Amino acid sequence: MTLDELAGPKSGSVALPLELAWSGLRVFDLGDVKLLLGLYRIVLNNGSTDDFVRYLDQEHLVRHWSILRKMLGRGVRETWEEAFPELCRSGPEFRRSGPV
């Protein structure tokens, strides 16, 4: 998979299936950054490659990676950063001092 394959929605509301969001909120308004980050955290932690392609958008992922990476476990974060080094260069925080 490449980041270019991430063809998820850029706006609107997204309803996650129960197998991804089995507890709590299941519908996320992508216009609300906190809800967008919550959806991405759930999909990154619990999703499959098909889920990544369906629910994640490359622009949103790259733009918000410096925040998202802090919301993920080390294994998920390291897997994504090793597979996609461009994520580590996506925010001002990384240009200033490098990944945390």
N, C-alpha and C positions, 0 to 999 in steps of 0.2 A: 504494500500500500504506500502511496505517496500523499503528501498534504494536498496536492492538486485534486485528488479523488474525493476529498471531503466536500460533499455536495449538499450538506444540510441547509435548513432554512436560514435566511439572513434576518428575517423579521417575522412578526406575527406571534401567534401562540403555538406551542408545541405540547402535545400530550404524549407522555412516555407510557409504554406498556407496563403492566404490573411486574413483569419479570425483570425490569430495570429499576423501577421506582415502587418497591413493594411496601414502603412505609412513608407516610407523609404526603407532601405535595406531588402531584403527577402532571399538572398543567403549568407551563412556564411561559410568561410573556417575555419575548426576547428584547423588547424595548426597555425593560427594567434590568440594568446590569447585574444586580444582585441575583435576580431569578435566572438570567442567562448563565452566570457563573455556577449557580446551583445545578442547573441542567447539565452543564459541561462536566462538573465534578462527578455527578452520578454516572454519566455515560462513560467517562474516562475510567472510573473505578470498576464499573459493573458490565460494561458493554463488550461486544464482539467487534470484529472488523466490520461486519455489515452494519452494526449500530453506529460505529464511528462515521462511516460513509453517509448513513441516512440522517443522523442528528447533528453532526458537527460541521461547521463552516470554516474553511481554511482562514479567512480573514479574521473572524472572531477569535479563533484559537490563537493565532499569532499575536493579535492585538492584546489579548488578555492573559497571555501565558505567564507573564511575570507575577500576576496575582494568582492565577490558577495553580501554578506549581506549588504554592504554599498551602493549598487546600488538598493536595494529594499525598498519598503515602510515598515513601522513598522509592519503593519498587516501581510504582506506576510512573512517577516523575522521571526516574533514571531511564526507564525503558523508552519513554517518549523522547527524551532529550538525546539519547544515544541514537535512536532511529532518525530523528529530525533535528540535527544540530542547529538549524536556522531558528528553532524556538529559543535557544539560549541567547540569540542576538536580537530578540524581538522587542525588548523594552528598554527604556532609559536606565533602569536599575542595572541591567546587565552591562551596558556600555560603560557605566561609571565604575563598577567594582567587581564585575563578574558574578556568576551564579552563586547563590547561597547554598 
